[in-house]
């Protein structure tokens, strides 16, 4: 009889321990910081069940190669498919929460143009209409992350901070060009940016 009771206590303990582990895992997923890395698929998506970044291109970024300097007015109107990067940030809400998120950009190590030579321009697209989110700004003038509340690593360029309080999807378009005041050297010049989204949940 004593052996049977001991076995029963052990089984009950294991069940309780398993339930605790399950609860901690669910909480961990809900509050996890979002980090995107390239998957190599045509339709790319990353999610924790609360927020998602997705796009239809092969990479999460935008490149400049041997581009000539241009004015802000020209840069803002770039409309060829290879001259901008479209992506979507969406949230699935459950309960009375707020999801804070930050859109960041990371310079590729192979870039040869200085940050002060490159401008970026971010818009929100709604029903085909674009609304400015970030005015044309040199990358060297952007704020950089420093252990911010959305959990982004240090040293990434901040393009936009936002939040969701309901289930919603927001479409963004990023353009990038060489600033009109930059004098190009007589060598090939490139600049590559990778776009990331990080977020967390506030109760």
N, C-alpha and C positions, 0 to 999 in steps of 0.2 A: 504493500500500500504506500509506503513512503517513497519508493522509487517512482510509482505512477504519479504521485502528487508533484514530485520534483520535475518530472517531464512536463506536466501541465503548466507549472510556473515558467519553465524555460520557453515553452511554446507561446505563452501569453506575452512574455518579455520580448520575444522575437517579433511578434505581430506589432506591438506598440512601437518598437524600434523602427520597423519598416514603415509605419505610418508617419513617424516623425521625419524620416529621410525623404519621403514623398512630398510632405508639406514644404520642407526646406527647398527641394528641387523646384517646385512650382513657384515659390517666392523668388528664387534666384533667377528664373527665366523672366518673370514679370518685371524685375528691376534691373535686368542686365543692360549694360551699356552696349550700344550698337557699333559694330566696326565692320566695314566692308573691305573685302579683298577680292581681286579679280577671279572669276570662276571660269572664264573662257567660253561660256555658253552665249548663244545668240540673244536669248531673253534672260537678263540677269536680274536677280532678286535676292535680297537678304532681309530676314525678319526674325523677331523674337516673339511674335504673336501680338505685339502691340504697335509696332512701327516698322515700315518697310521702305527701302529705297530700291527703285527698279528703273531699268532703261533698256532700250532695244538695240543699242550699239554693241560692238565687240569689246569695248573697254570703257571704264568709268572715268573718262577724261577728255581732254582737248589738246591738240598739238599745233604748234607754229613751226614751219620750216621755210626758211628763206623768205619770210613775209616782209613787205615793205611798210614803213611807217605810214600811219593814216590818222586823220582827225577823229575826234569822238563821234561826230555826226555820221561819218562813214562807217566807223566801227559798230555803232549801234544799229545800223541797218544791214549788217551782213546777214544774208539769207540763204546762201548755198548750204546744202546739207553738211558739207565738210567744214563749215565755218562756225558752227555752234554745237553745243552738247545739250540735249534734252534729257531730263530725268524727272521722276515722280517720287515724292515723299508722301506716304499715306499712313494713317493711324487707324487701328481698330480698338475702340474704347469699350471698357467694361466697368461699370460703376462710376462713381463721382471722382474722377481723376483728371489730372492735367499731364500731358506729355510734353516736356521741353526738349527741343532738339537744336542742333547747330549744324550748318552746312559748312564744310571746310575744304580747303584745297591744299595739296601737297606737291611741291616742285619735284620733278623727276631728276635724279642725279645726273643724267646725261644732258641736261639743259645747258646751253652756252650763253644765252642772253641774260643780262642782269635783271633782277627783280624790278629795278627802277625803269626798265625799258618796256615793260609789258603791262597792259591795262586789261582789266576784266569788267564785265557788265552783266548783271544778273537780273532776269525778269521773271515774273509770275505769269503764266498763261492761263486764261479763263475764257472759255467759249471763243477761242481764236484771237482774243485780245490780249496784248502784253502790257503789264504794269511794272514799272521799275521797282526793283527791290534793292539793288545796289547800283548806285550811279557809277559811271566810268571812273575807275580808280586804279592807280598803279599798285602792283602787288607789294611794293616796298612801303606803301602807306597804309596797308591793311593791319588791323589788330591781329595778333597771333594768340593761339590758345596757350593757357598756362593753368593746367589742372582745373579747368572750368567745371561748372556743375553738371554739364552734360557728359563728362567723362572722356573728352577728346584728349589724345596725347599732347604733350607740349610741342610748341613750335609750328603748328599748322595755321595757315591763313584762314581767318574767319570771314566767310562770305555773307552769312546770315544766321541770326538767332530767331527762333520762333517757337510756337507751342500749339498743341491741339487740345480742345476741350470736348470734341465730339468725333465720331467716326467720319473721316474725310480723306480725300486725296488732293494733293497740290502739285501742279505741274510747273517745272522751272526750265528756263533756257539760259545757258551761259555762253557768252561770246568773249573772245580774247583777241587782242591785236597788239601790234608794236606802236608805242606812243609816238606821236608826231614830232616830239622834240628829241628823239633819239637818233643819233647819227650811226648808221650801220657801217661796220667795218667791211673790208673787201674779202670776207671769208664767209662760209656758210654758217648760219646761225639758227639755232632751234630752241624751243621752249615747250615743255610738256607739263601739264597739270593733271593730277588725279583727284577726283572729287569723292569726299566721304560724308557720311551722315552719322552723327552720334546722338543718342538721346537717353532720357530716363523718365521715370514716372513719379509724379508728385500726387500724394493723396489729398 
